[in-house]
């Protein structure tokens, strides 16, 4: 009987267009492995990412709003899931490899810091080599997961994760879809969260956005995806000029009214102090690092090890660490 993986690979040859990546044609893994009988190589990547510690930690990492009061604000995990669903929808419509798309989508933000982009900016100022979350995401899957062994993902998955922010001339179509889906997701859910937080009202949204994209969250998502699918031809993946102009206006509006909003970002000034304090403590006390990070310190230097440790923390754990290090504990006189 033909193994399920081989059946799937046969179906891919029938279903995936010439612009998509066949799993059978993957450039492979850094450490070669025997193929799985049930799953294609990209399906295995999906499973490895989903079951990783860094993926689970995303549920306690900030997307935009630090420590929001309410259960329905996005976290880094819900953002990741929204990006992945949008990307799979687009990939299916364009007859690309949905499994590769999903693997890239699920892994693209694994390297994000606690406290969202405020944490990224703080570590970028502290770490002498600079910090970029997309590079750290690749480092997470290559070097940090599984106690330093890494996840040994396929080349196409790894490069899609690395280039999800800025793109690369060598991007697969699936990687391009994830990069565009990332923006589609965050501009729409960020305005949704901002309205929920009372920072914006629906009446604040620019007319060009309402006219060309829509008034409601689901309507906007559907309009952008539909435009992208209809305007992607012969391997070129992109939107119409009219939709791009509307999205650029949408982003500029969010940047001024939300991403720079003093009410929404008022607590971010504290992030540098928290992460900087934790950083300095462990740089001066490397023996207090967990064992996995002590090994990194020996092999790559103490700054690299502390950067890996701090960037992997959740928001709550970073606050706990800061308190444990710097806030005196109560004690009782007997």
C-alpha positions as CSV (number, residue, x, y, z in Angstrom):
1,X,0.0,0.0,0.0
2,X,1.3,3.5,-0.9
3,X,2.2,5.5,2.3
4,X,0.0,8.6,3.0
5,X,3.0,10.9,2.5
6,X,3.5,9.6,-1.1
7,X,-0.2,10.0,-1.8
8,X,0.0,13.6,-0.6
9,X,3.0,14.3,-2.7
10,X,1.2,12.9,-5.7
11,X,-1.8,15.1,-5.0
12,X,0.5,18.1,-4.7
13,X,1.8,17.6,-8.2
14,X,-1.9,17.8,-9.4
15,X,-3.1,20.6,-7.2
16,X,-0.1,23.0,-6.8
17,X,0.7,25.4,-9.6
18,X,4.1,25.9,-11.1
19,X,4.6,28.9,-8.8
20,X,4.2,26.9,-5.6
21,X,6.7,24.6,-3.8
22,X,6.2,20.8,-4.0
23,X,7.2,19.2,-0.7
24,X,9.0,16.5,-2.7
25,X,11.2,19.3,-4.1
26,X,12.2,20.9,-0.8
27,X,15.9,21.8,-0.5
28,X,15.8,19.7,2.7
29,X,17.0,20.1,6.3
30,X,20.5,21.1,7.6
31,X,20.6,17.6,9.3
32,X,19.2,15.1,6.8
33,X,16.4,12.9,8.1
34,X,14.5,9.9,6.7
35,X,11.1,10.9,5.3
36,X,8.0,10.3,7.5
37,X,5.6,7.7,6.1
38,X,2.5,9.8,7.0
39,X,3.5,13.5,6.8
40,X,5.2,15.5,4.1
41,X,8.3,17.5,5.2
42,X,6.3,20.7,5.6
43,X,3.6,19.0,7.6
44,X,6.4,17.8,10.0
45,X,7.6,21.4,10.2
46,X,4.0,22.5,11.2
47,X,4.0,19.9,14.0
48,X,7.4,20.8,15.3
49,X,6.6,24.5,15.6
50,X,3.1,23.9,17.1
51,X,4.6,21.6,19.8
52,X,7.5,23.9,20.6
53,X,7.9,25.8,23.9
54,X,8.4,29.1,22.1
55,X,5.1,28.7,20.3
56,X,3.3,28.1,23.6
57,X,4.9,31.2,25.1
58,X,3.3,33.4,22.4
59,X,0.0,33.4,24.3
60,X,1.6,35.5,27.0
61,X,3.4,38.0,24.8
62,X,2.1,41.4,23.9
63,X,0.8,42.2,20.4
64,X,0.2,46.0,20.7
65,X,-1.3,46.9,24.1
66,X,0.7,46.2,27.2
67,X,-1.3,44.6,30.1
68,X,-4.7,45.3,28.7
69,X,-7.7,44.8,30.9
70,X,-10.0,42.4,29.1
71,X,-10.0,39.0,27.6
72,X,-10.5,39.8,23.9
73,X,-7.3,41.7,23.0
74,X,-4.9,40.1,20.6
75,X,-1.7,38.5,21.9
76,X,1.2,37.4,19.8
77,X,-0.3,33.9,19.6
78,X,-3.7,35.1,18.3
79,X,-2.0,37.3,15.8
80,X,0.1,34.3,14.6
81,X,-3.1,32.3,14.2
82,X,-4.9,35.0,12.3
83,X,-1.9,35.5,10.0
84,X,-1.7,31.8,9.3
85,X,-5.4,31.5,8.5
86,X,-5.4,34.4,6.1
87,X,-2.2,33.1,4.4
88,X,-3.7,29.6,4.0
89,X,-6.9,31.0,2.4
90,X,-4.8,33.0,-0.1
91,X,-2.4,30.1,-0.8
92,X,-5.3,27.7,-1.5
93,X,-6.9,30.2,-3.9
94,X,-3.6,30.7,-5.7
95,X,-2.9,26.9,-5.8
96,X,0.2,27.2,-3.7
97,X,1.5,24.8,-0.9
98,X,-0.8,25.4,2.0
99,X,1.4,23.3,4.4
100,X,4.5,25.4,3.7
101,X,2.5,28.5,4.1
102,X,1.2,27.4,7.4
103,X,4.6,26.4,8.7
104,X,6.0,29.8,7.9
105,X,3.0,31.6,9.4
106,X,3.1,29.6,12.6
107,X,6.9,30.2,13.0
108,X,7.2,33.8,11.8
109,X,7.0,35.5,15.3
110,X,8.6,32.9,17.5
111,X,11.5,35.3,18.2
112,X,9.4,38.2,19.4
113,X,10.4,39.7,22.7
114,X,8.2,40.3,25.8
115,X,6.2,43.6,25.5
116,X,5.9,43.6,21.7
117,X,7.9,46.0,19.6
118,X,8.8,48.1,22.7
119,X,10.8,45.1,23.9
120,X,12.4,44.7,20.5
121,X,13.5,48.3,20.5
122,X,14.9,47.9,24.1
123,X,16.9,44.9,23.2
124,X,18.1,46.5,20.0
125,X,19.6,49.3,22.0
126,X,21.1,47.0,24.7
127,X,22.6,44.2,22.6
128,X,25.8,45.2,20.8
129,X,24.9,43.1,17.7
130,X,21.4,44.7,17.5
131,X,18.2,42.8,17.8
132,X,15.6,42.0,15.1
133,X,12.8,39.7,15.9
134,X,12.8,38.0,12.5
135,X,16.4,37.0,12.9
136,X,15.7,35.8,16.4
137,X,12.7,33.8,15.1
138,X,15.1,31.9,12.8
139,X,17.6,31.5,15.7
140,X,14.8,30.0,17.9
141,X,14.0,27.3,15.4
142,X,17.7,26.7,14.5
143,X,19.5,27.0,17.8
144,X,17.3,27.4,20.9
145,X,14.5,25.0,20.7
146,X,14.8,21.4,22.1
147,X,17.6,22.4,24.6
148,X,19.9,23.7,21.9
149,X,19.2,21.1,19.2
150,X,16.8,23.2,17.2
151,X,13.8,22.0,15.2
152,X,15.8,21.2,12.1
153,X,13.1,22.7,9.8
154,X,13.1,22.7,6.0
155,X,15.1,25.3,4.1
156,X,11.9,26.9,2.7
157,X,10.3,27.2,6.1
158,X,13.4,28.7,7.6
159,X,13.9,31.3,4.9
160,X,10.2,32.3,5.0
161,X,10.5,32.9,8.7
162,X,13.7,34.9,8.3
163,X,12.3,37.1,5.5
164,X,8.7,37.6,6.7
165,X,9.2,41.3,7.5
166,X,11.2,42.7,4.6
167,X,11.1,40.0,2.0
168,X,13.8,38.7,-0.3
169,X,14.3,38.3,-4.0
170,X,14.6,34.6,-3.5
171,X,11.3,34.3,-1.5
172,X,9.0,31.4,-2.4
173,X,5.4,32.4,-3.3
174,X,4.3,31.0,0.0
175,X,6.7,33.2,1.9
176,X,5.4,36.3,0.0
177,X,1.9,35.3,0.9
178,X,2.8,35.1,4.6
179,X,4.5,38.5,4.5
180,X,1.5,40.1,3.0
181,X,-0.9,38.3,5.3
182,X,1.1,39.5,8.3
183,X,0.3,43.1,7.4
184,X,-3.3,42.3,6.4
185,X,-3.8,40.8,9.9
186,X,-2.2,43.4,12.1
187,X,-3.7,46.5,10.5
188,X,-7.1,45.0,10.8
189,X,-6.9,43.5,14.3
190,X,-5.0,46.5,15.7
191,X,-7.8,48.9,14.7
192,X,-10.3,46.5,16.1
193,X,-8.4,46.4,19.5
194,X,-8.0,50.2,19.4
195,X,-11.7,50.7,19.1
196,X,-12.3,48.2,21.9
197,X,-9.9,50.1,24.0
198,X,-11.7,53.4,23.3
199,X,-8.6,54.9,21.6
200,X,-10.5,55.1,18.3
201,X,-14.1,55.2,17.1
202,X,-15.3,53.9,13.8
203,X,-15.9,57.5,12.8
204,X,-12.1,58.1,13.0
205,X,-11.2,55.7,10.3
206,X,-10.2,57.5,7.0
207,X,-12.9,57.6,4.3
208,X,-10.6,55.9,1.8
209,X,-10.4,52.9,4.1
210,X,-14.2,52.7,4.6
211,X,-14.8,53.1,0.9
212,X,-12.2,50.7,-0.6
213,X,-11.8,48.2,2.3
214,X,-14.9,48.3,4.4
215,X,-16.4,49.3,7.8
216,X,-16.3,45.9,9.6
217,X,-13.4,43.7,10.4
218,X,-14.6,40.7,8.4
219,X,-15.6,42.9,5.5
220,X,-12.1,44.5,5.4
221,X,-10.3,41.1,5.5
222,X,-12.5,39.7,2.8
223,X,-12.0,42.8,0.6
224,X,-8.2,42.8,0.8
225,X,-7.9,39.0,0.3
226,X,-10.3,39.1,-2.7
227,X,-8.3,42.0,-4.3
228,X,-5.0,40.3,-3.7
229,X,-6.2,37.0,-5.3
230,X,-7.8,38.7,-8.3
231,X,-4.6,40.8,-8.9
232,X,-2.0,38.0,-8.5
233,X,-1.1,36.5,-11.8
234,X,1.8,34.5,-13.3
235,X,3.7,34.2,-10.0
236,X,3.4,37.9,-9.1
237,X,1.5,38.2,-5.8
238,X,0.2,41.6,-5.0
239,X,-2.8,43.9,-4.7
240,X,-4.3,46.5,-7.0
241,X,-2.8,50.0,-6.8
242,X,-6.1,51.3,-5.4
243,X,-6.0,48.7,-2.6
244,X,-2.3,49.3,-1.8
245,X,-3.0,53.1,-1.5
246,X,-5.9,52.4,0.9
247,X,-3.8,50.0,3.0
248,X,-0.9,52.5,3.1
249,X,-3.3,55.2,4.3
250,X,-4.7,52.8,6.8
251,X,-1.2,52.0,8.2
252,X,-0.2,55.7,8.4
253,X,-3.4,56.4,10.3
254,X,-2.7,53.6,12.8
255,X,0.9,54.7,13.2
256,X,-0.1,58.2,14.2
257,X,-3.3,57.4,16.2
258,X,-2.5,54.1,17.8
259,X,1.2,53.1,17.6
260,X,2.3,56.5,18.8
261,X,-0.8,57.1,21.0
262,X,0.4,58.2,24.6
263,X,-2.6,56.5,26.2
264,X,-1.9,53.2,24.4
265,X,1.8,53.4,24.8
266,X,2.2,55.2,28.1
267,X,3.5,52.1,29.9
268,X,6.2,51.4,27.3
269,X,8.7,53.7,28.8
270,X,9.0,51.2,31.6
271,X,10.0,48.4,29.3
272,X,13.6,49.5,28.8
273,X,14.1,49.7,32.6
274,X,12.7,46.2,33.1
275,X,14.6,44.5,30.3
276,X,17.7,46.5,30.9
277,X,17.7,45.7,34.6
278,X,17.3,41.9,33.9
279,X,20.0,42.1,31.2
280,X,22.6,43.8,33.4
281,X,21.9,41.3,36.3
282,X,22.6,38.2,34.2
283,X,25.5,39.7,32.3
284,X,27.1,40.3,35.8
285,X,25.9,37.0,37.1
286,X,26.2,34.4,34.3
287,X,26.1,31.5,36.7
288,X,22.5,32.3,37.5
289,X,21.4,31.6,33.9
290,X,19.5,28.4,33.2
291,X,21.8,25.5,32.0
292,X,20.9,25.8,28.3
293,X,21.9,29.5,28.3
294,X,25.1,28.8,30.2
295,X,26.2,26.6,27.3
296,X,25.4,29.4,24.9
297,X,27.4,31.8,27.0
298,X,30.4,29.4,26.8
299,X,30.1,29.0,23.1
300,X,28.9,32.4,21.8
301,X,29.5,34.8,24.7
302,X,27.5,36.1,27.6
303,X,25.6,38.9,25.7
304,X,24.3,36.4,23.2
305,X,23.1,34.1,25.9
306,X,21.4,36.8,27.9
307,X,19.8,38.2,24.7
308,X,18.4,34.7,23.9
309,X,17.1,34.3,27.5
310,X,15.5,37.7,27.9
311,X,13.9,37.8,24.4
312,X,12.3,34.4,25.1
313,X,10.5,35.6,28.2
314,X,6.8,36.2,28.4
315,X,5.6,39.6,29.6
316,X,4.5,38.2,33.0
317,X,7.8,36.3,33.5
318,X,9.9,39.4,32.7
319,X,7.9,41.3,35.3
320,X,8.4,38.5,37.8
321,X,12.1,38.3,37.1
322,X,12.5,42.0,37.6
323,X,10.7,41.9,40.9
324,X,12.6,38.8,42.1
325,X,15.9,40.5,41.3
326,X,15.3,44.1,42.4
327,X,12.3,44.2,44.9
328,X,13.0,43.3,48.5
329,X,11.1,40.3,49.7
330,X,9.0,40.4,52.8
331,X,10.4,38.6,55.8
332,X,9.2,37.9,59.3
333,X,11.0,38.5,62.6
334,X,10.4,35.6,65.0
